[in-house]
């Protein structure tokens, strides 16, 4: 068993330090993961640059909640002894399983929910970490390791469609808009197209390289707000109707109001992105009230959707390869965060390899 565990520790805004940590000590129901690949999430970049909302200054944490690795050890009460040696996608949400929300099938709203990469639970930007057996999902050996961390954002996409359809019944045959074509928006676009077949999917995205990638992945209606007015464009194409559902997937301050204006009267706005300022969602009350809009928020993903996300990647039903544009060893994690924050070099998704 390895004796050292190199980790990228976030000390505060723009302050990540590579340190040697002790090897995790397993509880009886936990497994030890050798971290082969960890994706950087856009929200982690915001927290790296601005600090974590509600977290005391000086609190240290290892980020990385989009996880992939190999199981190398198991506690003595782990039920599936065949886990050892297998590739695994890791569900980073640590839910209790006994509260009212967990029992109702909404473990993403668990009363005691903890999440890897947020204090006090470290994430995958380290060489080894431990998780409960229930959070481990075996991935077929032929799946490239670098694709495995995309399971978490794919799960978010599946849960997002499901939560939206609690309001609109189905998005099949309807007009939808996705505002923000980062990796999460592009994943959501593919899931919506593959499993529901909306009438139209409008993509609104200001970065041209992301617009081009959206087109490569099948988008027909791509609107760059620096070139065209998204609301005018959508209203023109829909003959003044608007969209049934507008998904906000950027976390940018102007995107929420754009979604509200794209939605038709009685339409639905789904907030997926996490803004830097988390105190208010800037939607004008006159817009929302006069249009009688439905507004719903996505809380990460429902753990029940994780197995389907694994299958979608493993079967190739969703194409995630082209989202991965950059690779970095652990000691180059700060330049990776900086590039993502600055939207430089056409970066969409960056993979950290803790053992390189």
SEMI-111611 format. One record per atom (N, C-alpha, C, CB): x, y, z. Coordinates in steps of 0.001 Angstrom, whole numbers, plus 524288, in hexadecimal, padded with zeros to 5 digits. Glycine has a CB too. Example, Ala and Ser with C-alpha at 12.3 -4.5 7.8 and 13.67 -1.06 7.14 Angstrom:
2
833867E9C681E788300C7EE6C81E78833907F31C81E7882C2C7EE8782356832327F73681BA8835667FBDC81BE4832648001E81EBE837047FDAA8165D
//
This chain:
356
803507FB558000080000800008000080374804DF800007FC4080005804D080217808D07FCC18053980D9C7FC978057D81039801F8802F2811717F88F809AF8130B802DA80A77815AB807D98098481B8A8078380FED814A7809D1809B081DBA802CD8091982361802268046A824967FEBA80E0F825CA7FFCA8025B8293C7FF8E7FDB182AEB7FCBF7FE47830B27FB557F8A9829FB8001580001831C27F6928009A8372F7F4DC7FB3F8397D7F3C3804238378D7EFF17FA8883E587F57D7F56F840D67F50A7F605846987F3B07F258840347FA1D7F220848A77F0DE7F1D084E397EFA97EDF3850AD7F3797F01E84F307E9D27EFEC853AD7F7297ECBF855B37FB727EB8285B777FA847EF95854F7800BD7E67E85CC07FA817E4CB8622D7F9E67E4E2864D27FF3E7DF378627C7F7687E83D868BC7FFC37E8AC86BAB804A77E53287081804B37EE5086D43805927E3FF87286800227E0EF877477FFB67E0ED879087FA0E7E31A87B9D803527DEBD87DAF7F8FB7DE7C87F887F3987E3CA87F797F0DF7DC44884FA7F3787E40387CC07EC777E8AF87C6B7E9277ED7187A4B7EC177E9F5881C77E6EE7EC7D876D37EFBE7F0C0874AD7F2F57F01B86EC57F3847F0DD877507F8727F22F86BDC7EFAC7F23F866287EFE57F7DF8646B7F0CC7EFF3863AE7EAC37F8A1860FE7F4907FDDD85F1D7F5DA7FE0D8592B7F57C7FF7E860EF7FB5F8024E8573E7F3218031C8519B7F2C2805BB84FBB7F7C1806738502A7EDDE8033684C137FA688052084A337FF71805098443C7FFA1801D684C7A803ED807F5842268033E807BE83C948046B803DC83BCE808E780D4F83A5E805DC7FFE9838AB807FE7FC048377380BEF7FC8A831C280D9C7F67C8388F809DD7FA6B83084812137FA6382B14813CF7F6A0827E8810787F8E082AB0819A37F7C1822E380FF37F42F81F6B80D3A7EF1581F008104B7F6AC819F780C717EA9E81EF180D937E5A281E5A810567E554819288134D7E11581EBE80C787E2D381949817BB7E1EF8149581ADF7DC368130781A2B7E34B81588820D87DB5180E4B818577D60E80CA3816F27D2C580B3781BB37D6508080E813477CDD080CE881B987C9E680AB781F1C7C8128058881CC07C52C80E9C81FF47C5548025781FC07C3E77FD1C81DCF7C0C47FD19818BF7C0D97FA50821E37BD8D80134817C87BA2F80135813277BC54804A980EC07B4B980309814A37C14A8061280F127C3928099080B2E7C759806B4807977C65B80E1180DDC7C84B80915803147CC2F8070C7FF6D7D03B80B477FE557C9938052D7FA427D4E2809927FCD17D92980D237FB927D99C80D8B7F5A07DE7080B3C7FE0E7D9B7812597F3B77D9F58135F7EE217DF44815AF7ECBA7D582817137EC717E1C0813777E8CB7E644815F77E6637E422819C17E2567EA22811D87E3DD7E50381ED27E3377E2C9822D97DFE57E5E8823487DAD27E2AA828227E2C67E3868218D7D6887E63C821C87D17E7E4F5826C07CE747E4D681D097CE397E01B828A37CF237DE5482D217CC137DA5E8303E7CF467DBE582B577C6C67DAD98356E7CF107D704838D97D1887D62C83D937CE097D8D183A8C7D7187D14883E957CCA87D00A8432E7C9777CF92847FF7CCF37CAE7842527C6567D0D684C757CABC7D002851637CD807CAA08536D7CC1C7D44E8557A7CC1D7C773854827CFFF7C239856AB7CF4C7C28A85CA27CF357BE7C854C67D3B37BF2E85F127CC117BF28864C37CBAD7BE138675A7D0F07BB1C866837C7B37BAD9864E67D4277B9BD8671F7D94F7BE90866FB7DCC17B53E8642E7DBF47C1B5862DE7DC4B7C695862A07DF4B7CA44867097DDB07C94785D497DE867CA2D868677D8B67CD7286CBA7D6DE7CBA4871D67D95B7CD4486D237D0D37C67F8729B7D9A97C4728774E7DC327C611877797E1EF7BE72877857DBB97C5C6873027E4907C741872D97EA137CD1B873C37EAB77C5B386D987EC857D037871C27E7177D5E1872B37E7377D7138787C7E6997D8A586F907E2E57D43F87B177E3497D5728809A7E2387D32A8844A7E6497D36E8821B7DCE17CE55883357E8077CB8B886E77EB617CB22885297F1137C62D887C77E9417CC388803D7F2207CB4587E1C7F7537C61087B477F7767CB65882747FB737C568877E97FB5D7C0A0874D57FBE47BCAC877B97FF3D7C1D186F727FE447B7E58789E7FD357B3EB87B5A800447B2B7878888055A7AEF487BF77FD187B2A587B66809967B1328793880EA47B55E875F8811497AC868760580E057BA0E875B780EF27BE4C872AE811397C2328765B813D47C10686F4A80D037C38487551818A87C707878B981B9A7CC5F8790D819007C79A876C48213C7CE9A87DC8819127D3D587E87816DF7D7B987B0B819C37D5858845D817357DB2A8788D816CE7DF05875188191C7DD7986F5E8191C7E014876C281E817D88F86E46817867D6DD868DF817277D959866558125D7D0D786886816E47DBF2862008131B7DEA285F5C80EC97DB5C85AC480CD07E41D85D72810877DBC1859D0807BE7D8EC85568805847DB9E853B3800787D31A856DB8047D7DB1584EB67FF3B7DCD584CA07FA3B7D81884C777F6A17DF638470D7FADA7D85584F697F25E7D3F684F807EEBD7D3EC84AA37EB3F7D42E854707EB647D00684A617E7D97CF95846107E42F7CAFD8428A7E55F7D481842EE7E4317C674843AD7E2F57C1DE8405A7E3E47C00883D907DEEF7BD688439F7E6197C2D383E417DAA07C1CB83B2B7D5EC7C624837217D5A57C19083EB17D0C67C4E58324B7D72B7C8DA82E957D8E77C8FC8298E7D5B77C7F782D477DE817CDA4827877D52C7CE4E822617D2DF7D33981FD87D4F77CE80822B77CCE87D32A81ABA7D5847D7C9818207D78A7D73D8123D7D77B7D8EA819F47DCFE7DA9E80FBB7DA7B7DAB280A087DAEA7DA62808987E0AB7DFB4807A87D8547D704804EA7E1FA7D688803127E75C7DB457FFAA7E8A17D14F7FFF97E82E7DE12801157ECC77E2C17FE0B7EE1E7E2717FB6C7F3737E77A801857EDF87DE687FCAF7F68E7DDE07FA177FB9E7D8437FAC17FD7A7E1D47FC587FFB67D69C7F76C8010B7D1447F796803027D1307F643808C97CDBF7F3CF7FFF27CDA87F8FE80BB77CCF27F7D7811387CA9F7F270812097C9817FBEE813BB7CB017F07D816D87C9767EB11817D97C38E7EA31817D97CBA57E95781CFE7C06F7EE67817917BAC47EDD1817347B8A07EF5D811D87B8257F11081B647BC217F05980E287BA697F160808CC7B81A7EC64806987BF017F3608054F7B3657ECBB804767B08F7E819802C67B2C47E5C27FDBE7AADE7E96A802067B41A7E92A7FA0E7B5F57E7447F4FE7BBE77E7047F4ED7B3F77EACD7F0897BE037E2907F62B7C3B27E1F87F6587C61D7E21E7F0DC7C5227DCD67F9117C2D77E1AD7ECD17C4CD7E1DB7E7747C5EE7E7647E58F7C0ED7DF4F7E3D67C5147EB467E8E47C6257F0B07E7627CBF87F1A27E6757C4227F46A7EB957CF387EF227E9887D4DA7F02B7E94D7D6FC7EEDA7E3DF7D7C97ECF97ED8A7D9CF7F2B17E1B07DC127F2117DC897D8BD7F4377D8257DD197EC837DB917D3F87F5F67D96B7D05E7F7CB7D56A7D0B67FDBA7D4AF7CACA7F6397D6D07CFC47FF6A7CFCC7CF14804F97CEC97C9F8806C27D1417CF22806237C8D27C9F580B907D34B7C54C80D587D6147C43F8131C7D51D7C5DF80C597DBE77BF42814417D4607BD5A819A37D4B37BB7481A6E7DA467B8DB81AC47D0927BC8681EED7DC6F7BB5181FE37E1F47B731824207E2707C048821737E5017B2EC822CB7E4FD7AEE28269B7E65B7B0F6829D27EAEB7A985823DB7E7C87B1D582EF47EA227B44E8321E7EE3A7B091834107F26F7B6F0836B27EBCC7AB8E832B77F1FE7A7BF834A27F5D87A70F830A87FA2B7A26F835D07F33C7A80A832447FEE47A7CD82ECB8036B7A2B582FD8806557ACA482F968071779ECA82CA38052F799A082D568077D798CC8296380BD07955482CD2803557953582AA080F70794AA8276881422791748227F813377923582A908187178D8B822D080FC478A3E81E4A80EA7785CA81D728126978D728199780E937856682096816AA7815D81F9D81A9B77DDB8245381B9C783E281DF981FA777F3A828EB819AA77BF682D8881A9A7771882D5C8172577F178329E819927738483107817EA76EA483106814F176F8B831BF80F2376B0F83541816EB77366834EB80DA377461835DC80823776C18310D8057E777F783A8E8077A77A5682E7C8082277C97829B1805F87786B825828055C78109827AF8097677514824F08094B770FA821018090776CFB82241804CB76E448208680E4776C868274C80376768E5828E97FF5176B4D8286E7F9E37672382E838003777027826977F9A0772AE825F57F48E7755582AD67F28C76ECD824357F0AC7763582E957F606778C1833777F48377DC2834287F7B077506838347F551781628307F7F70E7862C830987FA2A7899A835497F8EF7893B82BA67F94C788C9837C97F46978BAF83C9D7F34C78A038410F7F6DF78AEC83E387ED9D785A98406B7F996783C78444B7FD5C7843E84249802F377E18845C17FC307879A83E6A803B27887783C1A808DE789688404680D0378D1883857808B37870B83F8D8117E787968435A815C478D31843AC817C6783EF841ED81A437902C83F71817227958783F4C8192C7998A83ECD814BF7962883ABA81D0879806840718101A79B4E83FAF80B817A0AD8424180C1079890841D3806B97A4B183F3980AD67A9F98414D80A2C7ABB284019804A77ADDE83EF580E447AF898430F802C67B109842957FD4B7B6E9842DD7FCD97AE74846DC7F9F07B91B83EFD7FA467BEC083EEE7F98F7C07A843D27F6A47C079839FB7F69A7C4A48462F7F8707C6FF84B147F6807C50D84FDE7F9697C5E184BBA7F0BA7C14B84F227FCE97BF7E853648004D7C087851E3805FB7B98B854937FF697C2A285588809207C3C38544480E917BF00851EC811417C59685922811807BFAC84DD5814587C4A284BAA816337C68D846E1813267C41B84A3B81BD37C45F845EF80E777C5A28412480B987C92184261806EC7C09783E5E809C27CDB784000806BE7D150840E1802657CF8F83DFE7FD807D6D383F2D803E47D15E8400A7F8FD7CFF883DCC7F3F57D47283AE07F1687CE17841FF7F05F7D43983A9A7EC3C7D7918370F7E9527DC9F839367E73C7D4B3835097E50D7DDED83E247E8657E2EB840477E69D7E74E83E967EA4B7E2A8846507E6447E798839877EAF87EB9C837097EE257EC528318D7EBF77EA18836F27F4267F06982EF67ED8B7F199829EB7EB2B7EE26825807ED267F732828927EC1F7EC5D825EF7F1FF7E916821D67F4437E4E68245D7F7AA7EC6C81DE47F7807E0398221F7F7A17DC10823F47FB1E7D87581F627FC537D8F0828987F8A07D55382011800617D1B681BEE801F97CC1A81DD88016C7D2CF81A2D807AA7C88E81A238005A7C2FD81B517FFF47BFE48169E801DD7C17181CC27FA3F7BAFA8176D8037B7B7AD812F1804DE7B6B680F778001B7B26B814D3807297B5F380A79801167B4F5806C17FCD07B05C808757F9707B3ED801497FF037AC4280AAD7FBCA7A79C80C1A7F8D37A89C810767F4E67A35680DB87FC807ACFA813217F55D7AE35817607F1C47B187815AC7ED217B0F581BA37F4A67B2C0810A57ECE37B61F80E987E8C37B2D980BE07E4967BA3380AC97EB0B7B3C380D507DFAC7B0FB80AFA7DB487B501808D17D76B7AD4C80F0D7D8947B4F1803B47D6C27B8C2801297D3607B7DA802B27CDAD7B87A7FB2F7D4017BC22803B07CAF97BC0B8053D7C5797BEA7800F07C2487BED980AA07C49F7BC7E7FF967BDC37BEFE7FB927BA877C4B07FCE07B9637BC057FAE97B5697C7ED7F8EB7B9567CD947F9B57B8E07CF127FC6A7B3CB7D0647F4837B9427CBE07FBC77AFB67CD477FE127AAA77CC3D803F47AA537CA4E7FB567A6607C9878061D7AE217C87E80BC57AE167CD8580EA97AF737C40580D3E7B2037CF32812687AC347D3EC815637AD6F7D3748181C7B2B97D5028196D7A9257D796817C37B5CA7D771819E77BB1C7D60681FAF7BB327DCB18191E7BDC17D7DF8229D7B7567D701828417B75B7D144829B87B6A97DA3582AC57B31A7CE0D826197B4BE7C87E827407B40C7C55C826727B9117C63F823DC7AFBB7C777823697BCA37C475821DD7C13E7C2C4826807C49C7C7A081E207C4837C60782A8B7C56F7C43B82EE87C8AF7BF93831D97C6767C899832A57C97C7BE91831477C1637BA16833F07BF0A7B4E88319F7C0D87BA6F833AD7B9217B51B82D457C3B67B04C82AF07C5B97AD4982EC27C91F7B185826037C8D27B00C831C07CC427AD5D8356A7CFCF7AA5F839A27CCCE7B156838007D3807ACB483C7D7C91D7A99F8404C7C6357A56783DDD7C2C47AD29843887C2E87A640839117C0D07A21E836727BDE679D838354B7C1867A42C831587BB6079EA5833C57C66179A79832EB7CA3C79755837E87CB1E79CC7830FE7CF7379A0C83C4C7CB5D797518414B7CC03793A78423C7C76D79B43845D87CC84795768410A7C2A97922B841C27BE1478D4C83E657BE4479536840917B93278DE6839817BFDB78961835F77C03A7858C837F77C44E78B26830577C19B787878397A7C8DC7842083B6A7CD0A78178840807CB797874083C377D2137843F843CA7C88878205848C47C6D077D41847E47C35B7862084BFD7C3E277DB38445B7BF8C77945843277BC2B774C3840F87BF6B77AE083F3A7B7DC775F483D6F7C301771E983B107C64076F1483F277C98777448836E77C9CA77202842B77CBF876F98846B27CF4B76C5484A7A7CC14773C5849B17D25676E3684BDD7C76976B2C84F5D7C4087660584CC87C28576E52850D77BF1276634847B27C19C76178845057BFDE75D958440C7C448762E683FE47BD5A75F26844FD7C91075B51844FD7CD43757818498A7CC9875E0E8454D7D29A7593C84D907C9CE75604852317C8F675349851F67C3A87595B857277C95B75630850947BF8375414850FC7BA2D7525884BBC7B7FB758238535E7B69475292847AC7BB1775113842657B98E7551D83FDD7B5FD74BD08427D7B6DD756538425C7B19275A6C8406E7AE1F75C77844E57AACA7586483BEE7AAA67616E844937A95376388848747A5AD76380846647A0187691984A027A73E761AA8419F79F5C7614D83F6B79A1B75DBB842CC796BC75F45839BA79A4D75F8F844257921475C728472E78E6E75BE484CE678FCE7573F844E078E0475EB584EBB793CE75E3B85427795797632C857357942C75D198547279B56762BF85C53794797673B85FC3793B1769E7860BB798EB7658A864FE7912576F1685FED7990D772078611079DC5776BC8646E79C67773C185BFA7A083778AB8673C7A04177D7486A4B79FA278141868BF7A3E877C4F8704479FCF78631868777A27278A688677F7A63378E1186C2A7A5EF78D66862357A50178E3B86F1C7AA2579160873E37AA53796758729A7AD2478E5F8787B7AD2279A9E872437AA1479FB7870B57AC197A15686B877A9CA79FA2870607B20E7A55686BA27A66C7A71C866D47A3D07AC938655A7A59D7A7078677F79DD47AD69865AA7AAC87B1FC863247ACFE7B10D85D477ACF47B324865287B29E7B45085A617AFA37B3CA854B07AF7E7AE71852EC7B17D7B81D852247B2BB7AC73855707B5AA7A76B853C17B7C17A2FF854DB7B3F27A657856707BCF07A321859627B16B79F2185A9E7AD9679F49857007A8EA79FB5860277ABCE7A3F8855A27A72D7A48B852257A2AE7A2DA84C927A4047AA38852287A0C47A3D584AF97A8D87A1E7845DC7AA9579BF2845E27AAD37A4398446C7AFFE799B884A037AD147940A84A6A7AD777918A84A5B7A80C7927B84F677B06A793EB84D247A463791F484D4179F08791A9847C579CC17956A850B879B9C795C7844BA79D6E795EF83F7879B3C791E683BDE79DCC79B6483D2B79BDA7917F83C327A2F478DBF838DC7A5B77883183A247A3FE78E49839867ABB3786FC83F337A3B9781C2840C77A2117809383EC479C9378138846C17A23E7845383F5A799097838683DBA7939C782F7837D47931C7880583F9A7903B78610834E2796297863182F3B795957818882C8D7983478B3982D1E797D377FFA82E5B79CC277C0682B6979FA37769682DCD79F4C77D9982AFC7A5407761D8329F79D57770F98351B79D3276F7383755797DE770CE8395E7A1227730D838AD7948F7720583ACF78F5A76E5A83F8F78F7776FB08369678BE577031843E97919B76D15848B47915376C5A84A7A78BB076FAA84D0D794827688F84DEB78ACA767BD850247859776C858533B783E8762D9853A67858476E50856B57874A77304859D17864A7761085A7378B5B7719A85F3F783F377B3985AA378AD777E9F85C0A78F33781AE860DC78D96782608576C790BD780BB8652D79045783B6869F278F547885286A197931A7803586EE778FF678CF386AF9791177919D86B9679452793288715A79437796378680079257793C0873A3798C979574879177994479AC18791C79BF37916087C7979C6679EBC87AFD7993A7A41787AAD79B307A76C87EF3798B57A6768753D79A127AA278822179BE67AD428867F799CF7B2B58850E797DA7ADCD88A8E79DE57B4C88807F799577BA0F87F08797B37B9B787BD3792B17BCEE87BE779C137BC4687DC178E927BB9787B64789727BDA1875C97893C7BE4E87EA97855C7C1E18749678C127C3D786F3C78BD47BFFA86B6578E407C91D86ED778E977BCFF86D2B7921E7B8F2869D67944A7B45986957790837B71886BFC7998D7B31586D9E78DCA7AEF586D57789D37B05386951785AF7AE15872B7787477B5378695A784047B6EA865A2780087B69786007781FD7BC7A866DB77E517B7FB85F30786F07B7AC859EF7891C7B1FC858337898C7BA59859B678E7D7AE8185BD078AFD7A8F285A8278B3F7A6FC858B7785E47A5BC85F4278D2F7A89F85B79781D37A70D859E977C827A9458548C77B277A8E685DFF778737AE228539877C9B7B09384E8477B927AD9584A1B77E327B64184E8277D707AB5E84B38782BD7A8788474C785B27A2BE847007841D7A8DC8487078B757A147849F07801079C0D8495577DE57985984DE077E7B799AA844E17803A799FA85227780F87967785693781BA795308593077C83798E685A8E785817902B85A4977BA578E7D85CD6776D278DBC862BC777907896B85A5F774DF78BDB8643377C1E78AB8869C377D3378E7C86BB978161784E286A8B77F03792BE86E2477FB5796BC8702478344796E28760B782C679C3386DB67821579644878B578730795F387E687873079A54880A678A8B7908C880467893479D82883E1788297A198886B378AFE79F7188C1978C577A6CB8871E787AC79EA488D537916079C4289251792D579F96897107917779B278925A7988F7A4A5896377903B7A7D989A8B78E5F7A6A489BE2788AE7ADA08993978EFA7A3FF89845785FF7A2C6899157807579CEC899E477F7F7A4B08947277D46799AC897427828E794038979A781DC7915A8981E78727791E8892C677EE778CD289A9D7872A789AE89AEE78BE7786DF895B878CA0785B289F9378BA078822892CA790C4785D888D917915F77FE788D9879191787E988B0F7963F77DA0891667945A777F389181794E9775648929878F9D77649895AC798F9777758967278CC0775478979D7879B775D4892FB783EE777F089C677854377A488905E7841E77B4288BF0780A67778388772781D4780F188A157812C776ED88628786D777373881DB7885676DCD8833278704773FC880A378E3876C32888017880F766CA88988786E5765C48897478104765A188F017891C769A188ADF77DF57690388ABB7784B76842885217766476DC188D377759B76B7B8818A7785976B3987C19776927664E8795E7788A7700F8791C778627647187AD177D3775FCE8784477F7875ACE87B5977E6776082877927855B75B1C87F2177ADE756858825677980754398851E77E3D7525287EF1776F7757C08870F781987561D88A287860F754628870F78ACA751DF88D967847B754ED881F678A9F7530887EAC78EEC756ED87E727936D751E98792778CF575BE487D9F7924975FCF87CBF7965A76095876EF7975875E3987F8179B6B7638C875B579B6A764AF8703479C917617A86E527A12F76A8886F6F79DAE760878693A7A13E75DA8866E67A594760FD866B57AA8275BD0861697A424766038657B7A9CE7699A865097AE4376EBF867A87ACD576A8285F2F7AFD17709E86B107B044775C386D827AFAA7793C86BAF7B42477557873A07AF9177DA68694A7B2BF78154867537B6A2785DA86B277B72C7835A861CF7B520786B886D277BBDA78B2B870997BCDE78FA686D377BED6789C1875047C0ED793DC86CDB7BBB9798108693A7BCFF79D5686BFA7BD4579845864DA7B8FD79D5C871207BDB27A256873FA7BDA77A3DD876247C2F47A212878607B9CE7A005877877C6237A13087A177CB177A2B687FC47CA737A5788773C7CDD97A23E881DE7C5B57A3AC887547C4BF79F0E88AE17C5E77A587888177BF0E7A02C88FAE7C77579C378931E7C9AE797DE894837C5DE79EBB898037CB9A79918895127C0D67951A896AC7BD1B791E8892217BB0279799899837B8A7793B888D697BBE17913B888E07B97B78BD4887BD7BBB8794A8884257BA2578AFF888E07C0AC785FB887B47C31C7819688AE27C0A37863A888C47C8FA7827E88FED7BFDB77E82893307BD6877DAE891A97B7B678005898F17BDC8781EA890337B5167815988E597AFB277DB7889A77AF74786B488CEF7AD5F77E6E885F67B30777B00881647B33377552882F77B40B77CBD87DA87B786774728869E7B79C76F1D888557B8C176C8E88ACE7B3F676F1D88C377BD4E76F9B88D967B0E376D758901C7AC3A76CC588C507A7B1770F4894917AA8E76FC78881C7A7A976F33884277A39176A60880BD7A46A77410880BB7A356768CA8800F7A9567647787C887AA9675F4287EE97A8FD7646E87B3F7B07075BD987B9F7A711756A487D597A58A7534C87E3B7AA7175408879487A1D974ED5880E77AA0774B5E8816D7AE90749E387C177B0C2746698847A7AD1474A7887B847B5D17497F876867B84E74DEF872B07B7AD744A7874347B6347524B8747C7B55A756CD871217B484759EF8703F7B97A75A448736E7B06275E2786D6A7B8EC7613B86BBC7BD6D766E786D567BCC5760D3865CE7BE2F7693586F6F7C0ED76EC8870A87C11E7714D86D017C51676FC18768E7C2927755786A3F7C3587780E8667B7C6AD77D88868857C7C077841860F37C41477EC1869827CCAE783CF86BA97CE387877C867277CF8A7833C86F787D2F678B728666D7CC3878F468624C7CCFB794828648D7CEC078FF685F267C7F379632868D47CC4079B4186B2F7CD6579B8186D777D2E079C7586F617C9737A03F86D937D4F97A11B86FC47DA377A406874E87D9AA7A43886BE07DDCA7A1988794A7DB1B7A43087E5D7DA8D7A83087F517DEDC7A029882BB7DA907ABB08830A7DDE77AF7D884897E1F27AC97886F67E68E7B3A4888707DFBB7A92E88ABE7E5717A5F588D187E97E7A110889C67EA157A48E892E67E8287A0D1886CD7EE4879C8C8831C7EEE67980D885387F23679E9187E2C7F148797F388A5B7F336793D688C7D7F67E78EC388D5D7F3847959F891897F8E278F2888EEA7EE8778A83890427EB8578ADB88E0C7E605789C98962F7EB527865F88CC07E3D2785F588B557DE567839E890137DB8978285886397DD85786938928F7D808784CC897767D5AC780F4896AD7D1317896A89A817D3BB77C038958A7D299777B9895707CED5773DE899B07D0667750288FE97CE9E7728689CFC7CCAE76EDE8A13A7CDD67699189EF07CF3C76E608A5077C922767608A0D77D37A7625289ED47D52F75E128A0057D131760DB8A1227DA7B75E958A4777CE7875AA28A5BD7CA8275A9A8A1AF7C62475BA28AB357C83975F3A89FE87C49E75F8889BE77C08875D20896D07C2677653B89B007BEDE75ECA895077C6F375CFB88FFA7C8F375731890187CA437601C88E697CDC57556B894677CCAE74FF3894B17CE6074C41895387C9C374F2D899447D21B74D84898C37C63A749FC899AD7C1D9749AB8950D7BE1C74BAD89E757BEE674DE3891F87BDF074DC788D4D7BAA274BFD888787BD9A7532188C557B85274B208890E7C2A8749658848F7C5C674D2B880077C5717440A882C97C4057523E881387C5FD7563E87D3E7C538756928796D7C9C475B7787FCD7C468757E7874A47C87F75971870D07CC6A75F5F871187CCFD7579986B287CAE076137870F47D1BF766CF871497D2CC7686286CB67D6447683E876997D56A76C59869BA7D48D76E36865647D7C477427865547D7BC76C018601A7D5C87765B8632C7DBE777C02863087DCA177DD785D5D7DCC577D9D865EF7E1B57826D85C7D7DA8D784B9857497DA87788D6856F57DED078721855FD7D51F788308533F7E24678BFC8524C7E66D78F5F84DAA7E4D178936851407EBCD7939984ED27E2157974384ADB7E04B7947C8468D7DD3879A2D848817E4F079457841C77DF54791FC83D627DC9478FB5839B47E09A7960883A867D90B78BEC836997DED8789CA832947E23B78D2982DB37E1B1783F8831677E0E178F3582B967E5F67929E827017E5957904D822667E294794038253B7EAEB78B19822177E256788B581DC57DF76789DD81E1A7D99F782D181DB77E05C78B79822B47D7B878C99823697D22C79239822047D0BE78B80828FC7D0A079576820ED7D4B179AFC81FF17D3A679BE281B0E7D04679DE781F617D8C779937816AB7D15579A0C812137CE00798AB8130C7C847796DD80D8C7D00779481815FB7C7457931E8172B7C1D97975481A7A7BF4478DD5819FE7C199799A681E167C24079DD7821557C01F7A28881DFE7BEA279F788258B7C4137A3E181A2A7C1F77A822816937C0B27A6F4813C47BB937A8FA812947C5277A223811EB7BB067A09E80F097B6567A0B9812777B17A79B3580CB87B70779F09817587B1FF79EF481AD47AD6F7A47781BBF7AB5879C62820167AEDA7A83481C397AEDD7ADA181CFE7AD357AFE7817EF7AB0E7B0FA81EFB7B1C87AF13813AF7ADD87B15B80EA77AC4B7AF3B80CC87A70F7B04C80A897B0797AA3380DC67A6177A7BD80BF97A1427A8A180FA879CB17A1FA80B467A2187AA9C8145D79DD87AB6A81836799B77A67C81B21798327AD9C81598795027A24581A9279B4779D7081D6B79A0979E2F8234979A7A7990581BB079DA37A1F4824EB79DA27A35582A6F79DF37A91B82AFC79CC37A1FE82CC27A3697AA7682EEC799C67AFDB82F9D797F57B2918339879B7A7B0038316C7921A7B620831A979EC17B8CE8352B7A25F7BE91835EA7A10B7B8508331E7A7DE7C08C832B379D687C6228330379C1B7C7CE8388079A867C76982F3A797B97C4AC83AF7797287C64384003794FE7C5EB8446E798F47C2F184151790527C3808437479D6D7C352847787A17F7C88C847F27A44F7BEFF8463D7A56E7CB9B843BF7A4317D0A7843B27A6ED7D4C5845FC7A3487D23483E027A8B27D67184AA97A47C7DA0484D767A1047DF9084DE37A3297D7EF852D779FFA7E05084D1C7A8447E57584DEA7AAA07E66F849F57AEF97E5F1853817ACC37EB738489C7AFA87ED26845087B3C37F1A88478D7B6CD7EED983FA57B1677F1B3846AD7BC037F5BB848F57BF547F7628451C7C38F7F3C784E117C1CC7FC6B845027C4E87FE078422F7C99D7FC63845467CE6B80406841377C9A57FCAA842D07D2F17FACE845507D7BD7FD9D84A747D8DD7FB7D841A17DC53802BF84AA97D7EE805A184F647D95F804C2853E47D59480B6384E337D9B080199853107D17A800358574E7CDDE7FA79858DD7CE8180148855A87C82A7F84F857B27D3047F2C7858B07D3C97F17A85E847D3E77F0FE856287D8C77F4F5861B07D60E7F3E5867527D62F7F3A8869B17D0BA7F80D86A1B7D9637F75D8689C7CD367F6BB86A867C7DA7F1B68689D7C5457FB5A868DF7C4987F00C863DF7C6847EB2B861D97C44E7E682865177C61F7EA6685C157C5D57E64F866387CB2D7E215869797CD427E23586EE57CACE7E27D869E67D33D7E6CB871147CA3B7E755876517C8027E5628766C7C25A7ED13878217C8447E6C5872847BF547E50C8724A7B9E67DF20871CF7B9827E7A686DBA7B71A7DCDB86EA57BCEC7D73086E197BCD87D4848732E7BE6C7D57C869AD7C0767D6A8875CF7C23F7D44A87AB87C3FA7D47887ED47BFA97D71287CC37C8E07D8A187EC87BCA17D959882AD7B87F7D72C880E97B33E7DF13883F07B7EA7D4D687C4C7B30D7D2BA87A1F7AE297D6E387A287A9DC7CDDE87D407AC5E7DB858788B7AB1E7DFCD878EC7A7627E0CB873BB7A4A17E4BE87ABE7AA1F7E324874117A00F7E4F086F9279CFE7E08586BCD79B9B7E92586CAA79FFA7DBC886DDE79B197D76C86A837999A7D6248663879D757D88686822794857D77E866FD7A25B7D6B2862E77A64B7D0E48623A7A78C7D9BF864337AB4F7CF2B85D687A7877C9DB85C167A9227CA0D858E97AE317C6F8859007A4C37CCB0854707AE027CD1D8512D7B29E7D2CD84F977B3547C98884C517B22F7D4D2850657B8057DA2C84F057B9407DA4484A707BD067DD19853B67BB8C7DDCB846B77BBE07DE68842127BF2F7E37D8428A7C2397DE5783CF27BBDB7E328841A77C7507E7D0841557CAA47E92383B977CB727E6EF844287D0057EE1D83A427CAB67EFFB834F57CB887F383834E77D05F7F2F3832E47C69A7F171833717D4EF7F45D833F07D9D37F95F830CC7DA227F100832667DE2D7F9FB82CC47D6E37FEB0829877D735802C382AF17D31B7FD3E823DA7D6A6801DC82F1A7D03E805C3830DD7CC6C808EB835577CEA680323832897C746
//
